[in-house]
Each structure stands twice: as C-alpha cells, then as structure tokens.
Amino acid sequence: MPGSDPESEVVPEDDDEDRIPCDEREVLIERRVFEQALQREFIQGCGLTTLLSPALGLRASAFLSTNDMTTLLTNIQAANSDDPFVPEDLAVADIIPRVNFLRSTNFRLRDIILSRLREETRQRVSAQLTKVPAAILIISGFAGSGKTETVATVVLLCLLSPTMDRVMVYAQSNGATSNIAARIEKLNKIAIDTYNNKGRIKPLRYALVVRGHIFQIELSRILGIVATGQRRDTPRFAFGCSVAQWTLKLVGYGPYKLDPNDSEILFSLRRDFLNLEAYAGLRRFFSHEIEWDELVDEHIAKYGDECPNIAPRRLLKEIMTHIVMNANVVCTTPHVSRDGVYFIFNRDVATASVAEEAGIMTIPQLLLGWPRFRVLVLVGDILQLGPTCLGKFDKDALGNYLHSFALHAQLSALARFIGRSFNPGNGQIYFAVIAMPSCSFRYKGNKETWKHGGVSSLSMPLDMIGESPCSSTNSSFTQAQTKQAKGAQRPQPSGNDRSVCMSLTK
C-alpha cells in the first residue's frame, strides 16, 4: 500500500526446499542415496560395505552420530523384517531390480535345455528365473532332490545370456566341484547335439568347461602322463575337464584329440601351437623326440637366463593360461579360486558366480568367488552340517584362540542368505578379499578381449612378475613379446553397479 512501511509487509514464506542452501541440498540428496544404499545392503544380507567406502559414505554419513546410525539401521531392519521382497514403500521397491535369467540369444537352444527338467521342476524354475531380485538366486533342497541338475541347467542358461555368459563355479569340496563340472559339460553336449541334429544351417559348438586345480599340480599331471603314458585320478584331482586334459587335447598328444564340435578357440590355439617357432621344443617333447629334462637343459644351454619368456615351462603354462582365460565355465574350490589365473578370471572376466555346497560354505569363502556383487546362484541344503566342525586335533591346536573369521563360521553362506540375519562384520571381510593381489602373474593386453571371446593367439604371452622380457632378437615371436611387454599395463578392476538381493526357490 502507498505510504506503508516496506518492512512491515507480510512476505509469503518460501517453500522449505527453496530455503535450503544449495550445498545443504546436495548433502541431503547424498544422505538419501546413502540411506538407500544401506537399505539395499541390508536386504542383500552381506554387510554394510557402503560404510567402508569413503567415496560413497564419508560425506553423507559424517553428521550421523552413533545413536543416529543405530536408529537408521533399526528402522531399516523393521521395514524389512516381514517381507523384504515386497516392501510397502514403492520407492524402496524401485531400487531392487529384477533380473531375467531366461534372456537368451538362442531361444530354441534355451527350450532344449529346459526340456530336460521334470515338468514340475521346469515350471517352478521358469517362474523363478524370469524375475530374480537383483540376480541372487537360491536353490535349496535335500540330498537327491535334483539340485545339481537344476544348477547345471541354470549355468547353461547363463551361457545364453548376453550379460552372464562367463561363469565361475566353485564348491567347498573337490568331489562336488568335479561333479558339477562333469554335469555341466555333459548337459551342454547333450543340448548342443540335440540342437545340431535338427539340421540347423549353422551348427553350434560346445562350451569350454574347465575344472581348475592349482597350476603346479596340473603341470605335474601333464608331465607325468607324457612320461609314463598313464593318468592318475585322486580324490583331489579329477582328470575330466581339467586344464591338463584340455592341454593334452590341444597339443594332440596320443589318444587325446579335440572333438570337431569343441570351442573354436581351442582350434585357434592349436594352430598357433603347431605353427609358431617358439613352440618347436614343446612339439618335440609331446612327440617323444626329447625328454623334458633334456628340453630344459637345451634351453638353458642356448639362452641361459636371458629368455625366460620362451622357457619350456613358461610356454606350457602359457597354453594352460589361455585355456582357462578363454573358458566359458571355470569350476574350482574357493581356495584354488585365489590362485593366479583363476583369480584373474574370477575378478576380471567372469560375469556370474555359482556357489555349490553353499550349505557348508562360510561367508568369507563365498566372497572369494563373488567379487563386486555380480550375478550369484547359491545351491545347497540348509539342513546340511555347518561350515566348520572342529575335531579333537583342531581343538587342541587352536586352544582358546579365535581368529577373525570365527564369527562367520557360525552360519553357512546359504543359511546366511535364507535366514536374512544381520551381521555388520561381513562387510569388513569383503574389501580385504577382493584386494588380494595375484601373486603369480598378470596378463597383458586389454582385459575386454578376454570377456568377448578371449585371445586366440599364443603369441600374446603373460608378463611374469619378477621376470624381464626376452632380450634376444632371434625370432619375430621374441620381438613381438618384447614390444608387447613395453606397452603393457596391468588392468585395473572395473566396478559393477549391479545391486543385489536374494530369492528362494522352494
């Protein structure tokens, strides 16, 4: 009004959000994202790893006191105690993605794979696989209920997916690992043969399934078979699908031959083995023209210590490494999954993990084969014995000492997911596990090459830690090695933003 005091005018209140400074608004947004991350981590049941990541949680959680954090976690637990899969809050439901395991690049082959299951099992599996919460699938049942057949079917379905086609399978015992590897290979061959027998214009090839053991053991088995002509299976070493068997097939030693329908990668590697000059010594060894010790002495006499990259043992390990890195499925125990090439395949190449015998597997063991919370299938019997059972010798040896993993040994990984119990200590294990370096070697080149079909040439060797490239220039193969060694960089781990949850197949 004219003549009125401007300071006495009533000014409408601004919206609360407009009155919040820009910096504070950003913090509040980060706080909401932070709380949603905690929500997801509680649902997935694998510890609050966001709290351990400064990039995600430091600023947003800086003003949270201990009481505030306790209240927040209590509210999260209360909101998810009844049914975490169907939350009432739609905003919470939106942050739990559903993953379709039945996405396929070949629907005819997918139907052939599913047709082997019993009708009741097939309907149940198909219903569960179409919308798996955040790609965590749990298959639980008693002994003899068909878990192994079901999980082998799920693995074959993953191989048809454009995003889950490289699978890391690991089990607590050697027997279970060998069993699941043999079952996957058998079902894959049956499905591919059935598909090809229907007169397809472009026949398909078998998936490369590898049963991995420690490389030193695999190498000793190869040398032993060539020396004696006999193979030796033990409870801890199954020759079928092993790296040793695939290596003998690749080089064509004795009765070991590649099947015409085997992976094209194997035939490509075989052509390199037969044609590259660097492998002339190994060709003489596998044709019994020279003994192994004589071949090693011959290399030392010719090169001394100057050319470790073309030493016979190194070249043989290179062939074995290419087989593993080009595999579609690698099956190991949690312990072996930390060994050299298996560690690299698990961390940088595999896009899905399958934990067999999860009923007797601890959370730390589970995390060894499940980096970055990717696609996960848990298989086991919830009523199986616990993950640890101390005998008299163990009790006497340990005494009253409790190691840092003792808390996690109380519940198996399967019971942990199904029971949805909360244990904030698990998150501290995760980062310690994935940070373990490969103590054996690193591979050269772009890791994306391995993910998209692998390297089909043996002329791209590994860069052994502590060994320098060969300085000799006697062959083009050696020159190529030296050139690659100069420009090679160790690949950095890539993140995976796939959030996770859990699903139970009953």
Buried (B, 14 or more C-beta within 10 A) or exposed (E): EEEEEEEEEEEEEEEEEEEBEEEEEEBEEBBEBBBBBBBBBBBBBBBBBBBEEEEBBEBBBEEBEEEEBEEBBEEBEEBBEEEBEEBEEEEBEEBBBEBEBBBBEBEEBBEBBBEBBEEEBBEBBBEBBEEBBBBBBBBBBEEEEEBBBBBBBBBBBBBBBEBBBBBBBBBBBBEBBBBBBBBBBEBBBBBBBBBBEEEEEEBBBBBBBBBBBBBEBBBBBBBBBBEEEEBEEEEBBBBEBBBBBBBBBBBBBEEBEBEEBBBEBBBBBBEBBEEBEBBEBBBBBBEEEBEBEEBBEBBEEEBEEEBBBBBBBBBBBBBBBBBBBBBBBBBBBBEBBBBBBBBBBBBBBBBBBBBBBBBBBBBBBBBBBBBBBBBBBBBBBBEBEEBBEEEEEEEEEEEEEEEEBEBBBBBBBBBBBBEBEBBEEBBBBBEEBBEEEBEBBBBBBEBEBBBEEBBBEBBBBBBBEEBBBBEBEEBEBBEBBBEBBEEBEEBEEEEEEBBBBBBBBE
